[in-house]
Amino acid sequence: MTKRKITLPDGTETDNYSQEYQRYCEALNLSKKSLMQRQAWLEKLSDEERVEQLKYWLKMLWGSKNI
């Protein structure tokens, strides 16, 4: 397994093993689910920081679709 440099859509430079990249990928996966599935998943999470990071990326992903 090799670390690769990744630039996220918001300009953050990181690697493919970072927490930032993991949250981005998780949000990308969640963005393809129905509203009810997303709400159920977010309600199960107890880590508020993780939830906020996921919300940030979901807003970023959906915002870029409107451009």
N, CA, C and O atoms as a GROMACS GRO file, in nm:
protein
  268
    1MET      N    1   0.084  -0.118   0.000
    1MET     CA    2   0.000   0.000   0.000
    1MET      C    3   0.089   0.125   0.000
    1MET      O    4   0.180   0.140   0.082
    2THR      N    5   0.060   0.211  -0.093
    2THR     CA    6   0.139   0.331  -0.110
    2THR      C    7   0.054   0.454  -0.083
    2THR      O    8  -0.060   0.465  -0.130
    3LYS      N    9   0.109   0.546  -0.005
    3LYS     CA   10   0.041   0.673   0.016
    3LYS      C   11   0.052   0.756  -0.110
    3LYS      O   12   0.158   0.767  -0.171
    4ARG      N   13  -0.061   0.815  -0.147
    4ARG     CA   14  -0.064   0.905  -0.262
    4ARG      C   15  -0.113   1.041  -0.218
    4ARG      O   16  -0.199   1.052  -0.131
    5LYS      N   17  -0.059   1.145  -0.278
    5LYS     CA   18  -0.105   1.280  -0.248
    5LYS      C   19  -0.238   1.301  -0.318
    5LYS      O   20  -0.254   1.265  -0.435
    6ILE      N   21  -0.332   1.361  -0.247
    6ILE     CA   22  -0.466   1.386  -0.297
    6ILE      C   23  -0.500   1.533  -0.272
    6ILE      O   24  -0.469   1.588  -0.167
    7THR      N   25  -0.563   1.596  -0.369
    7THR     CA   26  -0.617   1.730  -0.349
    7THR      C   27  -0.769   1.717  -0.351
    7THR      O   28  -0.828   1.678  -0.452
    8LEU      N   29  -0.831   1.751  -0.239
    8LEU     CA   30  -0.976   1.741  -0.226
    8LEU      C   31  -1.043   1.857  -0.300
    8LEU      O   32  -0.978   1.958  -0.329
    9PRO      N   33  -1.172   1.846  -0.330
    9PRO     CA   34  -1.241   1.951  -0.405
    9PRO      C   35  -1.235   2.090  -0.342
    9PRO      O   36  -1.248   2.190  -0.413
   10ASP      N   37  -1.215   2.098  -0.211
   10ASP     CA   38  -1.207   2.230  -0.147
   10ASP      C   39  -1.065   2.286  -0.146
   10ASP      O   40  -1.039   2.392  -0.089
   11GLY      N   41  -0.971   2.212  -0.211
   11GLY     CA   42  -0.833   2.259  -0.219
   11GLY      C   43  -0.741   2.202  -0.114
   11GLY      O   44  -0.620   2.225  -0.120
   12THR      N   45  -0.793   2.128  -0.018
   12THR     CA   46  -0.712   2.067   0.086
   12THR      C   47  -0.620   1.963   0.025
   12THR      O   48  -0.664   1.874  -0.048
   13GLU      N   49  -0.491   1.974   0.055
   13GLU     CA   50  -0.394   1.874   0.008
   13GLU      C   51  -0.368   1.776   0.121
   13GLU      O   52  -0.335   1.816   0.232
   14THR      N   53  -0.383   1.649   0.091
   14THR     CA   54  -0.371   1.545   0.192
   14THR      C   55  -0.324   1.417   0.124
   14THR      O   56  -0.281   1.420   0.009
   15ASP      N   57  -0.333   1.305   0.194
   15ASP     CA   58  -0.298   1.177   0.131
   15ASP      C   59  -0.417   1.082   0.143
   15ASP      O   60  -0.514   1.110   0.213
   16ASN      N   61  -0.407   0.970   0.074
   16ASN     CA   62  -0.519   0.878   0.067
   16ASN      C   63  -0.541   0.797   0.196
   16ASN      O   64  -0.631   0.714   0.201
   17TYR      N   65  -0.460   0.820   0.299
   17TYR     CA   66  -0.481   0.754   0.427
   17TYR      C   67  -0.528   0.853   0.535
   17TYR      O   68  -0.544   0.813   0.651
   18SER      N   69  -0.548   0.976   0.500
   18SER     CA   70  -0.581   1.079   0.600
   18SER      C   71  -0.729   1.072   0.640
   18SER      O   72  -0.813   1.018   0.568
   19GLN      N   73  -0.756   1.128   0.756
   19GLN     CA   74  -0.894   1.135   0.805
   19GLN      C   75  -0.978   1.225   0.715
   19GLN      O   76  -1.096   1.197   0.692
   20GLU      N   77  -0.919   1.333   0.665
   20GLU     CA   78  -0.993   1.423   0.576
   20GLU      C   79  -1.040   1.349   0.451
   20GLU      O   80  -1.155   1.365   0.410
   21TYR      N   81  -0.954   1.269   0.393
   21TYR     CA   82  -0.990   1.194   0.273
   21TYR      C   83  -1.096   1.088   0.305
   21TYR      O   84  -1.187   1.065   0.226
   22GLN      N   85  -1.083   1.023   0.420
   22GLN     CA   86  -1.182   0.924   0.461
   22GLN      C   87  -1.320   0.988   0.476
   22GLN      O   88  -1.420   0.931   0.432
   23ARG      N   89  -1.326   1.106   0.537
   23ARG     CA   90  -1.454   1.175   0.555
   23ARG      C   91  -1.512   1.216   0.419
   23ARG      O   92  -1.633   1.205   0.398
   24TYR      N   93  -1.427   1.263   0.329
   24TYR     CA   94  -1.473   1.300   0.196
   24TYR      C   95  -1.534   1.179   0.125
   24TYR      O   96  -1.643   1.188   0.068
   25CYS      N   97  -1.466   1.066   0.129
   25CYS     CA   98  -1.516   0.943   0.064
   25CYS      C   99  -1.645   0.895   0.129
   25CYS      O  100  -1.736   0.850   0.060
   26GLU      N  101  -1.652   0.905   0.261
   26GLU     CA  102  -1.774   0.865   0.332
   26GLU      C  103  -1.891   0.955   0.291
   26GLU      O  104  -2.002   0.907   0.269
   27ALA      N  105  -1.866   1.085   0.282
   27ALA     CA  106  -1.971   1.179   0.240
   27ALA      C  107  -2.013   1.155   0.095
   27ALA      O  108  -2.131   1.164   0.062
   28LEU      N  109  -1.917   1.124   0.011
   28LEU     CA  110  -1.947   1.095  -0.129
   28LEU      C  111  -2.039   0.974  -0.139
   28LEU      O  112  -2.134   0.974  -0.218
   29ASN      N  113  -2.011   0.873  -0.059
   29ASN     CA  114  -2.097   0.754  -0.054
   29ASN      C  115  -2.235   0.789   0.000
   29ASN      O  116  -2.337   0.746  -0.054
   30LEU      N  117  -2.239   0.867   0.108
   30LEU     CA  118  -2.367   0.907   0.167
   30LEU      C  119  -2.450   0.991   0.071
   30LEU      O  120  -2.573   0.984   0.072
   31SER      N  121  -2.385   1.070  -0.012
   31SER     CA  122  -2.457   1.160  -0.103
   31SER      C  123  -2.540   1.082  -0.205
   31SER      O  124  -2.631   1.137  -0.266
   32LYS      N  125  -2.508   0.957  -0.223
   32LYS     CA  126  -2.580   0.873  -0.320
   32LYS      C  127  -2.696   0.798  -0.257
   32LYS      O  128  -2.771   0.728  -0.326
   33LYS      N  129  -2.712   0.812  -0.126
   33LYS     CA  130  -2.820   0.745  -0.054
   33LYS      C  131  -2.944   0.834  -0.048
   33LYS      O  132  -2.936   0.954  -0.074
   34SER      N  133  -3.056   0.774  -0.013
   34SER     CA  134  -3.179   0.852   0.003
   34SER      C  135  -3.170   0.938   0.128
   34SER      O  136  -3.087   0.915   0.216
   35LEU      N  137  -3.257   1.038   0.136
   35LEU     CA  138  -3.260   1.126   0.252
   35LEU      C  139  -3.280   1.047   0.381
   35LEU      O  140  -3.212   1.072   0.481
   36MET      N  141  -3.371   0.954   0.379
   36MET     CA  142  -3.398   0.875   0.500
   36MET      C  143  -3.277   0.792   0.542
   36MET      O  144  -3.248   0.780   0.661
   37GLN      N  145  -3.207   0.735   0.446
   37GLN     CA  146  -3.087   0.657   0.477
   37GLN      C  147  -2.978   0.746   0.535
   37GLN      O  148  -2.909   0.708   0.629
   38ARG      N  149  -2.962   0.866   0.477
   38ARG     CA  150  -2.860   0.960   0.529
   38ARG      C  151  -2.894   1.001   0.672
   38ARG      O  152  -2.807   1.002   0.758
   39GLN      N  153  -3.020   1.035   0.695
   39GLN     CA  154  -3.060   1.077   0.829
   39GLN      C  155  -3.038   0.966   0.930
   39GLN      O  156  -2.988   0.990   1.040
   40ALA      N  157  -3.076   0.844   0.895
   40ALA     CA  158  -3.058   0.730   0.985
   40ALA      C  159  -2.910   0.708   1.016
   40ALA      O  160  -2.874   0.682   1.131
   41TRP      N  161  -2.825   0.718   0.915
   41TRP     CA  162  -2.682   0.697   0.934
   41TRP      C  163  -2.624   0.804   1.026
   41TRP      O  164  -2.550   0.774   1.119
   42LEU      N  165  -2.658   0.931   0.999
   42LEU     CA  166  -2.604   1.040   1.080
   42LEU      C  167  -2.652   1.034   1.225
   42LEU      O  168  -2.580   1.072   1.317
   43GLU      N  169  -2.776   0.986   1.246
   43GLU     CA  170  -2.828   0.974   1.383
   43GLU      C  171  -2.756   0.866   1.461
   43GLU      O  172  -2.749   0.874   1.584
   44LYS      N  173  -2.704   0.764   1.394
   44LYS     CA  174  -2.632   0.656   1.462
   44LYS      C  175  -2.495   0.699   1.512
   44LYS      O  176  -2.441   0.641   1.606
   45LEU      N  177  -2.439   0.801   1.448
   45LEU     CA  178  -2.304   0.844   1.484
   45LEU      C  179  -2.305   0.924   1.614
   45LEU      O  180  -2.389   1.013   1.632
   46SER      N  181  -2.212   0.892   1.703
   46SER     CA  182  -2.205   0.965   1.830
   46SER      C  183  -2.093   1.070   1.830
   46SER      O  184  -2.089   1.155   1.919
   47ASP      N  185  -2.006   1.066   1.733
   47ASP     CA  186  -1.895   1.160   1.722
   47ASP      C  187  -1.943   1.285   1.648
   47ASP      O  188  -1.955   1.285   1.526
   48GLU      N  189  -1.970   1.392   1.724
   48GLU     CA  190  -2.022   1.516   1.665
   48GLU      C  191  -1.927   1.577   1.563
   48GLU      O  192  -1.971   1.634   1.463
   49GLU      N  193  -1.798   1.567   1.588
   49GLU     CA  194  -1.700   1.623   1.494
   49GLU      C  195  -1.710   1.550   1.360
   49GLU      O  196  -1.704   1.613   1.254
   50ARG      N  197  -1.725   1.419   1.363
   50ARG     CA  198  -1.740   1.342   1.240
   50ARG      C  199  -1.866   1.381   1.164
   50ARG      O  200  -1.864   1.396   1.042
   51VAL      N  201  -1.975   1.399   1.238
   51VAL     CA  202  -2.102   1.440   1.177
   51VAL      C  203  -2.087   1.575   1.109
   51VAL      O  204  -2.133   1.594   0.997
   52GLU      N  205  -2.022   1.670   1.176
   52GLU     CA  206  -2.003   1.803   1.119
   52GLU      C  207  -1.915   1.798   0.994
   52GLU      O  208  -1.941   1.869   0.897
   53GLN      N  209  -1.812   1.714   0.997
   53GLN     CA  210  -1.726   1.700   0.879
   53GLN      C  211  -1.805   1.641   0.762
   53GLN      O  212  -1.789   1.684   0.648
   54LEU      N  213  -1.888   1.542   0.791
   54LEU     CA  214  -1.970   1.482   0.686
   54LEU      C  215  -2.068   1.584   0.629
   54LEU      O  216  -2.087   1.590   0.507
   55LYS      N  217  -2.131   1.664   0.714
   55LYS     CA  218  -2.224   1.767   0.668
   55LYS      C  219  -2.151   1.869   0.581
   55LYS      O  220  -2.205   1.914   0.479
   56TYR      N  221  -2.029   1.906   0.622
   56TYR     CA  222  -1.950   2.000   0.543
   56TYR      C  223  -1.929   1.945   0.402
   56TYR      O  224  -1.952   2.016   0.304
   57TRP      N  225  -1.887   1.820   0.392
   57TRP     CA  226  -1.859   1.763   0.260
   57TRP      C  227  -1.987   1.743   0.179
   57TRP      O  228  -1.985   1.761   0.057
   58LEU      N  229  -2.096   1.706   0.243
   58LEU     CA  230  -2.222   1.691   0.170
   58LEU      C  231  -2.265   1.825   0.110
   58LEU      O  232  -2.308   1.831  -0.005
   59LYS      N  233  -2.254   1.932   0.189
   59LYS     CA  234  -2.287   2.065   0.138
   59LYS      C  235  -2.194   2.104   0.023
   59LYS      O  236  -2.238   2.162  -0.076
   60MET      N  237  -2.067   2.072   0.036
   60MET     CA  238  -1.969   2.104  -0.067
   60MET      C  239  -2.000   2.026  -0.195
   60MET      O  240  -1.996   2.082  -0.304
   61LEU      N  241  -2.031   1.898  -0.182
   61LEU     CA  242  -2.062   1.814  -0.298
   61LEU      C  243  -2.188   1.862  -0.368
   61LEU      O  244  -2.190   1.873  -0.491
   62TRP      N  245  -2.292   1.889  -0.293
   62TRP     CA  246  -2.418   1.931  -0.354
   62TRP      C  247  -2.409   2.072  -0.410
   62TRP      O  248  -2.471   2.104  -0.512
   63GLY      N  249  -2.332   2.157  -0.344
   63GLY     CA  250  -2.314   2.293  -0.393
   63GLY      C  251  -2.245   2.297  -0.528
   63GLY      O  252  -2.276   2.382  -0.611
   64SER      N  253  -2.152   2.206  -0.550
   64SER     CA  254  -2.078   2.205  -0.677
   64SER      C  255  -2.166   2.156  -0.791
   64SER      O  256  -2.135   2.184  -0.907
   65LYS      N  257  -2.272   2.083  -0.763
   65LYS     CA  258  -2.363   2.034  -0.867
   65LYS      C  259  -2.448   2.147  -0.923
   65LYS      O  260  -2.497   2.138  -1.036
   66ASN      N  261  -2.467   2.254  -0.845
   66ASN     CA  262  -2.552   2.365  -0.887
   66ASN      C  263  -2.475   2.466  -0.972
   66ASN      O  264  -2.535   2.560  -1.025
   67ILE      N  265  -2.347   2.449  -0.985
   67ILE     CA  266  -2.265   2.546  -1.059
   67ILE      C  267  -2.264   2.510  -1.206
   67ILE      O  268  -2.200   2.579  -1.286
   0.00000   0.00000   0.00000
